[in-house]
């Protein structure tokens, strides 16, 4: 993943939307996409410093959420990116 994509929230949503489109084109179910998005959320929370206010808010929400809530956040991000793309 190009880390520059994380410097701008709109660019991040565009990137995520493109990945969702690719996954859907490969026949991946929405549940599987949410699973992958949740794993990506864990990676980003653990390894990447937030680059803007939106990412800081998402990280704070992610860090205080339980596993179910994290999956919900990931699903919301996927739907938001899909609609924006």
C-alpha distances in whole Angstrom, upper triangle without the diagonal:
4,6,9,8,9,12,14,15,16,12,11,13,13,9,11,14,12,11,14,16,15,16,19,20,19,22,20,22,21,22,20,17,18,18,14,14,16,14,11,13,15,12,11,15,15,13,12,15,15,15,18,21,19,16,19,21,19,18,22,23,20,22,25,25,26,24,26,25,21,21,23,20,18,20,21,17,17,20,20,16,18,21,20,18
4,5,6,8,10,12,14,14,11,10,13,13,10,12,15,13,13,16,18,17,18,21,22,22,25,23,25,24,25,23,20,21,21,18,16,19,17,14,16,17,14,13,16,17,14,12,14,15,14,16,19,18,16,19,21,19,19,23,24,22,23,27,27,28,27,28,27,23,24,25,22,20,22,22,19,18,22,20,17,19,22,20,18
4,5,6,7,10,12,14,11,10,13,14,11,13,16,16,15,18,20,19,20,23,24,25,27,25,27,25,26,24,21,21,21,18,16,18,17,13,14,16,13,10,14,14,11,9,11,11,10,13,16,16,13,16,18,17,16,20,21,19,21,24,24,26,25,27,25,22,23,24,21,19,22,22,18,19,22,20,17,20,23,20,19
4,5,5,8,10,12,9,9,13,13,11,13,16,16,16,19,20,20,22,25,25,26,28,27,28,27,28,26,23,23,24,21,19,21,20,16,17,19,16,13,16,17,14,11,12,12,10,12,16,15,13,16,19,18,18,21,22,21,23,26,26,29,28,29,27,24,25,26,22,20,23,22,19,19,22,20,17,20,22,19,18
4,6,6,8,9,6,5,9,9,7,10,12,12,13,15,17,17,19,21,22,23,25,24,25,23,25,23,20,20,21,18,16,18,18,14,15,17,15,12,15,17,15,12,13,12,10,12,15,13,12,15,17,16,16,20,21,19,21,25,25,27,26,27,25,22,22,23,19,17,20,19,15,16,18,16,14,16,18,15,15
4,6,7,9,7,5,9,11,9,10,14,14,14,17,19,19,20,23,24,25,27,24,25,23,24,23,20,19,20,18,15,17,16,13,13,15,13,10,12,14,12,9,9,8,7,8,12,10,8,11,14,12,13,16,17,16,18,21,21,24,23,24,22,19,20,21,17,16,18,18,14,15,18,16,14,17,19,16,16
4,7,9,8,8,11,12,12,14,16,17,18,20,22,22,24,26,27,28,30,28,29,27,28,27,23,23,24,21,19,20,20,16,16,18,16,13,15,17,15,11,10,8,5,7,10,10,9,12,14,14,14,17,19,18,20,23,24,26,26,27,25,22,23,23,20,19,21,20,17,18,21,18,16,19,21,18,18
4,6,5,6,9,10,11,12,14,15,17,18,20,21,23,24,26,27,29,27,28,25,27,26,23,22,24,21,18,20,21,17,17,19,18,15,16,19,17,14,13,10,8,7,10,9,9,12,14,14,15,18,19,19,21,23,24,27,26,27,24,22,23,23,19,18,20,18,15,17,18,15,14,17,18,14,15
4,5,5,6,9,10,10,12,14,15,16,18,20,21,22,24,26,27,25,25,23,24,24,20,19,21,19,16,18,19,16,14,18,17,14,15,18,17,14,13,10,9,7,9,7,7,11,12,11,13,16,16,16,19,21,21,24,24,24,21,19,20,19,16,15,17,15,11,14,15,12,11,14,15,12,13
4,5,5,6,9,10,10,12,14,15,16,19,20,21,22,24,26,24,25,22,24,24,20,20,22,20,17,19,21,17,17,20,20,16,18,21,20,17,17,14,12,11,12,10,11,14,15,14,16,19,19,19,22,24,24,26,26,26,23,21,21,20,17,16,17,15,12,13,14,11,9,12,12,9,10
4,5,5,6,9,10,11,12,14,15,17,18,20,21,23,25,23,24,22,24,23,19,20,22,19,16,19,20,16,16,20,18,15,18,21,19,16,16,14,12,12,14,12,12,16,17,15,17,20,20,20,23,25,25,27,26,27,24,22,22,22,18,17,18,17,13,14,15,13,10,13,14,11,10
4,5,5,6,8,10,11,12,14,15,17,18,20,21,23,21,22,19,21,20,16,16,18,16,13,15,16,13,13,16,15,12,14,17,16,13,14,12,11,11,13,11,10,13,14,13,14,17,17,17,19,22,21,24,23,23,21,18,18,18,15,13,15,14,10,11,13,11,9,12,13,11,11
4,5,5,6,9,10,10,12,14,15,16,18,20,21,19,20,17,19,19,15,15,17,15,12,15,17,13,13,17,17,14,16,19,19,16,17,14,14,13,14,11,11,15,15,13,15,18,17,17,20,22,21,23,22,22,20,17,17,17,14,12,13,12,8,9,10,8,5,8,10,7,8
4,5,5,6,9,10,11,12,14,15,16,19,20,19,20,18,20,20,16,17,19,17,14,18,19,15,16,20,19,17,19,22,21,18,19,17,16,16,17,15,14,18,19,17,19,22,21,20,24,26,25,27,25,25,23,21,20,20,17,15,15,14,11,11,12,10,6,8,10,7,6
4,5,5,6,9,10,11,13,14,15,17,19,17,19,17,19,18,14,16,17,14,12,16,16,13,14,17,16,14,17,20,18,16,18,16,15,16,18,15,14,18,19,17,18,21,21,20,23,25,24,26,24,24,23,20,19,19,17,14,15,15,12,11,13,12,8,10,12,10,9
4,5,5,6,9,10,11,12,14,15,17,15,16,14,16,15,11,12,14,11,9,12,13,10,12,15,14,13,16,18,18,16,18,16,16,17,18,15,14,17,18,15,16,20,19,17,20,23,21,23,21,21,19,17,16,16,14,11,12,12,8,7,10,9,6,8,11,10,9
4,5,5,6,9,10,10,12,14,15,14,15,13,16,15,11,13,15,13,11,15,16,14,15,18,18,17,19,22,21,20,21,19,19,19,20,17,16,20,20,17,19,22,21,20,23,25,23,25,23,22,21,19,17,17,15,13,12,12,9,7,8,8,4,5,8,7,5
4,5,5,6,9,10,11,13,14,14,16,15,17,16,12,15,17,14,13,17,17,15,17,20,19,18,21,23,22,20,22,21,20,21,23,20,19,22,23,20,22,25,24,22,26,28,26,27,25,25,24,21,20,20,18,15,15,15,13,10,12,12,8,8,11,10,7
4,5,5,6,9,10,11,13,11,13,12,15,13,9,12,13,10,10,14,14,12,14,17,16,16,19,21,20,19,21,20,20,21,23,20,18,22,22,19,20,24,23,21,24,26,24,25,23,22,22,19,17,18,17,13,14,15,12,9,12,13,9,9,13,13,10
4,5,5,6,9,10,11,9,10,9,12,11,7,10,12,10,9,13,14,13,14,17,17,17,20,22,22,21,23,22,22,23,24,20,19,23,22,19,21,24,22,20,24,26,23,24,21,21,20,18,16,16,15,12,11,12,10,7,9,11,8,7,10,11,9
4,5,5,6,9,10,10,12,11,14,13,10,13,15,13,13,17,18,16,18,21,21,20,23,26,25,24,26,25,25,25,26,23,22,26,25,22,24,27,26,24,27,29,27,27,25,24,24,21,19,19,19,16,14,15,14,10,11,13,10,7,11,11,9
4,5,5,6,9,9,12,12,15,13,10,14,15,13,13,17,17,16,18,21,20,20,23,25,24,24,26,25,25,26,28,25,23,27,27,24,25,29,27,25,28,30,28,28,25,25,25,23,20,21,20,17,16,18,16,12,14,16,13,11,14,15,12
4,5,5,7,5,8,9,11,9,7,11,12,10,11,14,15,14,17,19,19,19,22,24,24,23,26,25,26,27,28,25,23,27,26,23,24,27,26,23,26,28,26,26,23,22,23,20,17,19,18,15,14,16,15,11,13,15,13,11,15,16,14
4,5,5,5,7,8,11,10,8,12,14,12,13,16,17,17,19,22,22,22,25,27,27,26,29,28,28,29,29,26,25,28,28,24,26,29,27,25,28,30,27,27,24,23,23,21,18,19,19,16,14,16,15,12,12,15,13,10,14,15,13
4,5,7,10,12,15,13,12,15,17,15,16,20,20,19,22,24,24,25,27,29,29,28,31,30,30,31,32,29,28,31,31,27,29,32,30,28,31,33,31,31,27,27,27,25,22,23,23,19,18,20,19,15,16,18,16,13,16,17,14
4,6,9,12,14,12,11,15,15,14,16,19,19,19,21,23,23,24,27,28,28,28,31,30,31,32,33,30,28,32,32,28,29,32,31,28,31,33,30,30,27,26,27,25,22,23,23,20,18,21,20,16,17,20,18,15,19,20,17
4,6,9,12,10,10,14,15,14,16,19,19,19,22,24,24,25,28,29,29,29,32,31,32,33,34,30,29,32,32,28,29,32,30,28,31,33,29,29,25,24,25,24,20,21,22,19,17,20,19,16,16,20,18,15,18,20,18
4,7,8,6,7,10,11,10,12,15,15,16,18,20,21,22,24,26,26,26,29,29,30,30,31,28,26,29,29,25,26,29,27,24,27,29,26,25,22,21,22,20,17,18,19,16,14,17,17,13,15,18,16,14,17,20,18
4,5,5,6,9,10,11,12,14,16,17,18,20,21,22,24,26,27,27,30,29,30,31,31,27,26,29,28,24,26,28,25,23,26,27,24,23,20,18,20,18,15,16,17,14,12,15,16,12,13,17,16,14,17,19,18
4,5,5,6,9,10,10,12,14,15,16,18,20,21,22,24,25,25,28,26,28,28,28,24,23,26,25,21,23,25,22,20,23,24,21,21,18,16,17,16,12,12,14,11,9,12,12,9,10,13,13,11,14,17,16
4,5,5,6,9,10,10,13,14,15,17,19,20,21,23,24,25,27,26,28,28,28,25,23,26,24,21,22,24,21,19,22,23,19,18,15,13,15,14,10,11,13,11,9,12,13,11,12,15,16,14,17,20,19
4,5,5,6,9,10,11,12,14,15,17,18,20,21,22,23,26,25,27,28,28,25,23,26,25,21,22,24,22,19,22,23,20,19,16,15,16,15,11,13,15,11,10,14,14,11,13,17,16,15,18,20,19
4,5,5,6,9,10,10,12,14,15,16,18,20,21,21,24,23,24,25,25,22,20,23,22,19,20,22,20,18,21,22,19,19,16,15,16,14,11,12,13,9,8,11,11,8,10,13,12,11,15,17,16
4,5,5,6,9,10,10,12,14,15,16,18,20,20,22,21,23,23,23,20,18,21,20,16,17,19,17,15,18,19,16,15,12,11,12,10,7,8,9,6,5,9,9,7,10,12,12,12,15,17,17
4,5,5,6,9,10,11,13,14,15,17,18,19,22,22,24,25,25,22,20,22,21,17,18,20,18,15,17,19,16,15,11,11,13,10,7,10,11,8,9,12,12,11,13,16,15,16,19,20,20
4,5,5,6,9,10,11,12,14,15,16,17,20,20,22,23,24,21,18,21,21,17,17,20,18,15,18,20,17,17,14,14,15,12,10,12,12,9,10,13,12,10,13,15,14,15,18,19,18
4,5,5,6,9,10,10,12,14,15,15,18,17,19,20,20,17,15,17,17,13,14,17,15,12,15,17,15,15,13,13,13,10,8,10,9,5,7,10,8,7,11,12,11,12,16,16,16
4,5,5,6,9,10,10,12,14,15,17,17,19,20,20,17,15,17,16,13,13,15,13,10,12,14,12,12,9,10,10,7,6,9,8,5,8,11,10,10,13,14,14,16,18,19,20
4,5,5,6,9,10,11,12,13,16,17,19,21,22,19,16,18,18,14,14,16,15,12,14,16,14,14,11,13,13,10,9,12,12,9,12,14,13,13,16,17,16,18,21,21,21
4,5,5,6,8,10,10,11,14,14,16,18,19,16,13,16,16,13,12,15,15,12,14,17,15,16,13,15,15,11,11,13,12,9,12,14,11,11,15,16,14,16,19,19,19
4,5,5,6,8,10,10,12,12,15,16,16,14,11,13,13,9,9,12,11,8,10,13,12,13,11,13,12,8,9,11,9,7,11,12,10,11,14,15,14,16,19,19,19
4,6,5,6,8,10,12,13,16,18,18,16,13,14,15,11,10,12,12,8,9,12,11,12,10,13,12,9,10,13,11,10,13,15,13,15,18,18,18,20,23,23,23
4,6,5,6,8,11,12,15,17,19,17,13,15,16,13,11,14,15,11,12,15,15,15,14,17,16,12,13,16,14,12,16,17,15,16,19,20,18,21,23,23,23
4,5,5,5,8,9,11,13,15,13,10,11,13,10,8,12,13,10,11,15,15,16,15,17,16,12,14,16,13,12,15,16,13,15,18,18,16,19,22,21,21
4,6,6,8,8,12,14,14,13,9,10,11,9,6,9,10,7,7,11,12,13,13,16,14,11,13,15,13,12,16,16,14,16,19,19,18,21,23,23,23
4,6,8,11,14,16,17,16,13,13,15,13,9,12,13,10,9,13,14,15,15,18,17,13,16,18,16,15,19,20,18,19,23,22,21,24,27,26,26
4,7,10,12,15,17,17,13,13,16,14,11,14,16,13,13,17,17,19,18,21,20,16,18,21,18,17,20,21,19,20,24,23,21,24,27,26,26
4,6,9,12,14,14,10,11,14,12,10,13,15,13,13,17,18,20,19,22,20,17,19,20,17,16,20,20,17,19,22,21,19,23,25,23,24
4,6,9,11,12,9,8,12,11,9,12,14,13,13,16,18,20,21,23,21,18,20,22,18,18,21,21,18,20,23,22,21,24,26,24,25
4,6,8,8,5,5,9,9,7,10,12,12,13,16,17,20,20,22,20,17,19,20,16,16,20,19,16,18,21,19,18,22,23,21,22
4,7,8,6,7,11,11,11,13,15,15,16,19,20,23,24,25,23,20,22,22,19,18,21,20,17,19,22,19,18,22,23,20,21
4,6,5,6,9,10,11,12,14,15,16,19,20,23,24,25,22,20,22,22,18,18,21,19,16,19,21,18,17,21,21,19,20
4,6,5,6,9,10,11,12,14,15,17,18,22,23,24,20,19,21,20,17,18,20,18,16,19,20,17,18,21,21,19,21
4,5,5,6,9,10,11,12,14,16,16,20,21,21,18,16,18,17,13,14,17,14,12,15,16,13,14,18,18,16,18
4,5,5,6,9,10,10,12,14,15,18,19,20,17,14,17,16,13,13,16,14,12,15,17,14,14,18,19,17,19
4,5,5,6,9,10,10,13,14,18,19,20,17,15,18,18,14,15,18,17,14,18,20,17,18,21,22,20,22
4,5,5,6,8,10,11,12,16,17,18,15,13,16,15,12,14,16,14,13,17,18,16,17,20,21,19,22
4,5,5,6,8,10,10,14,15,15,12,10,13,12,8,10,13,11,10,13,15,13,14,18,18,18,20
4,5,5,6,9,10,13,14,15,13,10,13,14,10,12,15,14,13,16,18,17,17,20,22,21,22
4,5,5,6,9,12,14,16,12,11,15,15,12,14,17,16,15,18,20,19,20,23,24,23,25
4,6,6,6,10,12,12,9,8,12,11,8,11,14,13,13,16,17,16,18,21,22,21,24
4,6,5,8,9,11,8,6,9,10,8,9,12,12,12,15,17,16,17,20,22,22,23
4,6,8,10,12,10,9,12,13,11,13,16,16,16,18,21,20,21,24,25,25,27
4,7,10,12,9,9,13,13,12,14,17,17,17,20,21,21,23,25,26,26,28
4,7,8,5,6,9,10,9,11,14,14,15,17,19,19,21,23,24,25,27
4,6,5,6,9,10,10,12,14,15,16,18,20,21,22,24,26,27,28
4,5,5,6,9,10,11,12,14,15,17,18,20,21,22,24,26,27
4,5,5,6,9,10,11,12,14,15,17,18,20,21,23,24,26
4,5,5,6,9,10,10,12,14,15,16,18,20,21,22,24
4,5,5,6,9,10,11,12,14,15,16,18,20,21,22
4,5,5,6,9,10,10,12,14,15,16,18,20,21
4,5,5,6,9,10,11,12,14,15,17,18,20
4,5,5,6,9,10,10,12,14,15,16,18
4,5,5,6,9,10,10,12,14,15,16
4,5,5,6,9,10,10,12,14,15
4,5,5,6,8,10,11,12,14
4,5,5,6,8,10,10,12
4,5,5,6,9,10,10
4,5,5,6,9,10
4,5,5,6,9
4,5,5,6
4,6,5
4,5
4
